[in-house]
Amino acid sequence: MKETMAPPAAREKAPRLPSLTGLRWFAAFAVFGFHLFTGGITDDPGTQRFLGAVFSAGSSGVPFFFVLSGMVLTWSSRPGDRAWAFWRRRAARIVPSHMVTWIAVLALLTVAGRVVAPGPAMSGFFLLQAWVPDETYYFGGNTPSWSLSCEMAFYAVFPLLLPLLRRIPGNRLLLTSAGLWAGTWVVPFVSFSMPESIGYWFVWIFPVTRALEFALGMTVALMVKEGRWRGPGLPVAVVLVLVAYATVPLVWQRAGWVAWMAGPFAVLIAAAATADVREKRSPLRLPVLVWLGEISFAFYLVHQPTISLVNRVLGRTPAHALLVTLTALPLAVLLAWALHRLVERPAERLLSGGRPGAA
């Protein structure tokens, strides 16, 4: 394929967006909290209600990452870049850490007497599980890796999609973004006639429907790049996301999975990026948040098996939920740091020719 992903005339390197790196941590932590809520760490109804009140919408961190992925890849696309070079960098960024954690989780499950069948094990290892409408496949092994299966699909079409979106006149980018967001609302209504299990897969797992969020992030990046973003600033965008997050339990479930949060997330990402470009004040650029954001991919990979392991090892006590949380969180951060330093970054440097790609 000889298609380039950026016009040769575009020579200036895009400025870094550290606020988006800081935001990554909050999204990863929300997913961590969601798996605390669903992980059976407490038998106390009051504690479970508290976890539900705070984290029942935590899975919305995944739509955030899908929108962010489209934004960051478009923002950092290299002039004259070839599709093969892009694919190599993205594989170097994701595959080694995924393989290490996948093998480790399968080993732990085997020791625990929960052997994963060959089909789900192999489809997950090669990141194809999201294409199979069967929970034993897409949630087999290291459950969070299903979203990487979607990401690999996004990466596959990115070199074709970016030139198409670049052809859209600047004054129509907002309309395009609105259309993509509207598409995320159409998906749950299309799923209404499907059986419950297939409808869940179609809305939450299927890479084709989830690509709407990725494309939405791409159009947001183009608007910010061209100086056409006219949305609210960062403080208002944060409030918008918090209100949307708090009200997820009140909306129709299938709309709450993706559509309810996709628009607010796009606004937040655009506002944070604009704050960085215009050098406005942003607490998301705090060094500790940027560091946590840098290890957030590794944290995402290790957090659920860490919760499950700690929950299994610690004896049941009245304070079990608190002990699991206070043990699993720092342990997951430590494991994420090790995976980031010892696998993710070295593999990225080696496999991408010494030029690590954008996260």
N, C-alpha and C positions, 0 to 999 in steps of 0.2 A: 504494500500500500504506500503510495507516494503523497498522499494528502497531508498537508501540514496543518497544524492546529492554531496557528496565529499568523497574521499578515507579516511578510518580511519587513515592512516599513516600521513595525513596532519594535523599537530597539531598546527602550528604557526598561530597566528591571523594575518590576512592581515592588512598591515598598512593603515591608513586613507588617503583619497585622497581629501583634502580640495579644491584643484584647480577645481575639478569636481563640487563641491558644488558651487563655485563661478561662474562657467560657467552656472549653472542652471538659474541664474538671467538674464543673457543676452538672453537666449532662451525664458524665460517667458516674458521679456520686448519686444522682437520681436513680440510675439503673441499679446501682448497688443497693440503694434503699428499697427499690421495688423487689429485689430478690431476697432481701431480709423479710419483707412483708409476705412473700409467697413461699418462703423457704422452711416453714414449719418450725421456727425457732422458739415459739412460745405456745403454751396451752392456756394462757390467761386471756380471757375475752377482752379485758380492758386494755392490755398491752397490744393485742392484735388490732383493736379498734384504733389505738393511737398510731400504730405503724400504718394502718390503712389511711388514716386521715392525712398523714404526711407523705406517704410514698405510694399510694395506690395508683397514682398517675406517673410514677417514676419511669415507667417504660417509655414515656414520651421522649426520653433522652435519645432513643434510636432515631425518630424522625428528625431531631435536631442534628444528629451526626450526618444523616443523609443530605439534608439541605446544606449543611456546612461543607460537606465533601464537594458538592457541585460548585459552591462558592470558591473554595480555596484552590481547587484544581484549575478553574477558569482564571482566577486572579493570578496564579503563578505560572500559567502556560507560557512556554518558552517560544520566542520567535523562531520560525522555521523548524520547529521540533517535528520529528518523525514519529509516526504512530508506534513503531516498534520500540523506539527509545523510551517513549512514555510508558508502554506496557511493561518494559523491563524494570523501570524505576518503581512502578506501582507494585509489581510482584515482589521486588526486593524489599519494599516497605512492609508488606503484609505477610507474605507466605512463610518466611522462616519462623517468625514468632508464633504464627498459627500452628505450624507443624509441631513445634516443640511443645506447646501447650496441649495440642490435640493428643499427641502420644502420651504425655504425662497424665492427662485426664483418663484416657482409656486404660492406662496401667492402674490408676487408683480405683477405677470402677471395677476392674477385674479382681483386684485384691479384695474389694468390698463384696464380691460375689454378684456384681451386676454387669455381666458381659454384654457389650453392644454387638448386635448382629452384624455380619459382614457387610450387608448392603448399606445400612446407615453409617457404619464405620468408614467404608471406603468413599462413599459420596461426600461425607463430611470432610474427610482428609483432603479431597480434591476440590472442596468448596462448591459442590454441585447440589447440596441438600435442599436449598430453597426452591428448587424447581420441582420437587416431589411433594405433592399435596398429601403428605402422610406425616403425622406428628412424630412417629418413631424415626423418621428420617431427618426432618428439619430441626428437631429438638434433641436428636441423639448425640451422644458424646458430650463435648463442651458446648452446651446449649447456646451461649451468646454468639458463637461463630456463624450462626445462620445469617446474621446481618453481613458478614464478610462475603458470603455467597452472593448476596445482592450487590455489594460493592464491586466484586469482580465483574459482574454483568455491566455495571455502570462504566467501569474502566474500559470494557470491551467496545462500547459504543461511543465513548467520549471523543475519540479522534474524528468520528463522523458527525457527531452532534454539534461540536463547538463551531465548525465552519458554518453550519446552517444557522445557528443562533446569531453568529456575527453578522449575517446578512440582514438581520431584522433592523429596520431603521431605528435609530435611538429613541425617537418619539413614540415608538410602539412597544418598547421593552416593558413598560409598566403594564400595558394591556396584555402582553404575552405572559407576564408573571401572574396577573390576575386570572388568566385562562388556565394556567397550570395549577394554581391553587384551587380554582373551581373544579378542576379535574380530580383533585383529591377528595372532593365532596361527592362527585359522581360515583366514584369507586364503591363506597359502602352501599349506595342505593342499587347499583348493579348487582351487588352481592346478595341483596335481600331475597332473591328467589332461589338462592343456592342452599344446599344443606348446611347446617351450622358449621361443621368441620371444614368444608370446602370454602365457605364464606370467610371464615377466619383466615385461612391460608391466602385467599385471594386478596383480602384487604391488608393483612399484616405481614405476610411472608413473600408473596409472589414478586419476583424482581421487576417484572414489567410494570405493575401498578406502583411499586415503590420508586420507580424511576422518575415519577412526576415530581417528587421532592428534590431529587438530584438535579433535574432540569430547572426547577424553581431556583435553586441555589445558583445555578449557572447564570440565569438572567439577572439575579440580584447582583452578582459580581460585575456583569457588563454595565448595569446601571451605575454602580458605584465608580467603576473605572472611568466611565464617560462623564462623571459629575452630574448625573441625572437623578440621583436619589434625593427625594424631597420629603421623605417620611419623617417621623418624630425622632428626637434625639435619644441618646442612650438611657437617661433616667425614665422617660416615658415608655420606651420600649421594654425596659425591665419590668415596670409595673404591668404593662399589657401582658407579658408572658406569665407573671405571677398570678394575675387574675385568671387567665386562661387555664393555667395549671390547677388552680384551686377549684375551678368549676368543671373539670373533666368528669368527675363522678356524676354530675348532674345532667349530662347530655346523653343522647342515644349512644350506646356502647360502641357500635361500629364506626360512628363518626368520631367518637372520642379517641379511638386508637391512633388515628393519623390526622384527619382533616382539621380537627379543632385546634391543634397546636401548630400545624405546618405554617399557616399565615403569620401568627405572632412570632414564631421562630425566624422566619424570613425577615421580618421587620427588625428583630433584635440583632441578627447577624449583620444586616445592612447598617444599622445604627452604630454597632461596635466597630465595624470596618471604617465607616466614615469618621468616627472619632479618632481613629489611629491616623488616617490619611490627613486629616486636618489638624492633627496634634492637639486635640482637645483632651481635657482631663478624663482619665478612665481608671477606676480602681481595678479593673480587670488586668491591667498591666503590672500589678504587683509581682515581684519576682517569685514569691512562693506559689502564686496561682499559675504563673507561666510554667514553672517547673512541674507542678502537678499536671498541667495541661500537656506537657511534653511526654509524660509517662502514661497519659490517660488511655492510649490504645492498649498498652500492655496491661494496665489496670483492668480494662474492660475484659480482656481475655482471661485473666486469672481470678477475678473477683467472685464469680459464682462457685467454682470449685473450692475456693478458699472458705466461703461461707458454709458450704456443705461439709467440708472436712472439719472445720472448727465445731460446727453444730453436732457432728457425730462424736467427736473426741471428748468434748466437755460434758461432764455429768450434769444431769438435769437438776437444777436448783431453782429456788424462787426468783433468783436474779439471772436466770439462764439467758434471756433475750439480751439483757444489758451486757453480760459477759461475752456472748457471741459477737455482739456489735463491737465492743471495745477491743476484742482480740482479732476479729476478722479484718477490720478496717486497716489498722496499722500493718498487719501481716500482708494483706493484699497490696498495700502501698510498697512495702519492702520487696515483695516478689516482683511487682511491676517494675520497680527501679532496677532490680537485677536483670530481668528480662530485657528491659530497654537498653541497659549498658552492655550486657554480655551477648545478646542475640540481635535485637532490633537494629541498633546503630551500626555495629560491625558488619552485619549482613548487608545492610543498605549501602554502606560504603563499598563493600567488595563487589556486590552484584550490580550496582548502578554505575560502575566505573569511576567511583570516587566522587560522584556528584549526587548526593542525596536529594531526592525530590521533596516537594512540599508535602506536608502531612495531610 
